[in-house]
Amino acid sequence: EVQLVESGGGFVQPGGSLRLSCAASGFTFSGFAMSWVRQAPGKGLEWVSVISYGGGSTYYADSVKGRFTISRDNSKNTLYLQMSSLRAEDTALYFCAKSTSSWSRGYFDYWGQGTLVTVSS
Amino acid sequence: DIQMTQSPSTLSASVGDRVTITCRASQSISSWLAWYQQKPGTAPKLLIYKASNLESGVPSTFSGSGSGTEFTLTISSLQPDDFAAYYCQQYNSYPYTFGQGTKLEIK
């Protein structure tokens, strides 16, 4: 059974940093691209970032480019999102999602339950 | 970036109704489109991929169609469990983008 379990969310002040983790199990983690998708309270889904199966390629939404860094450790079956220079508008539930491809043109067949990030003074 | 426009934003319907949600892309995405269902407090669930392919385990009352820039999600006979939010998503190119969502409410 595929499982994605996010952790690391919490309350942080504007300008602060946070690292999210997503522990994966039940599939060959190193074979698939992984993404982060977020959802602000009461709002829709926003794709944030992707990393290729081996970690060699990444892409970011303009809204987080230069502030967030996606990475993965295939030996630990874990995906990360390092978030810095956090803003109030980054407040959201952050989901990790498994792609059906190793890099591009893959849709999301499994999602974690999400971890909540709140940025406020 | 490819913009995805969903309509309507809210849809009120009754059990047994047939409903259709539309998603338009700002440029051609071929058939690289997925539909997700999301209930409050839970993660999105994949319904349809590559515009018209039903994900395993999803009821056959759900169907998708379209290609290029215009797509539809149809629920042929609404069941009580179907009242939720629905999102389209293009995966033709990065950055991936979602439609703004359609909230399906009980009339």
Interface residues (C-beta under 8 A of the other chain):
Chain A: S35 V37 G44 L45 E46 W47 V50 Y59 Y60 A61 D62 F95 T100 S104 R105 G106 Y107 F108 D109 W111 G112 Q113 G114
Chain B: D1 W32 A34 Y36 Q38 T42 A43 P44 K45 L46 Y49 K50 E55 Y87 Q89 Y91 N92 S93 Y94 P95 Y96 T97 F98 G99 Q100 G101
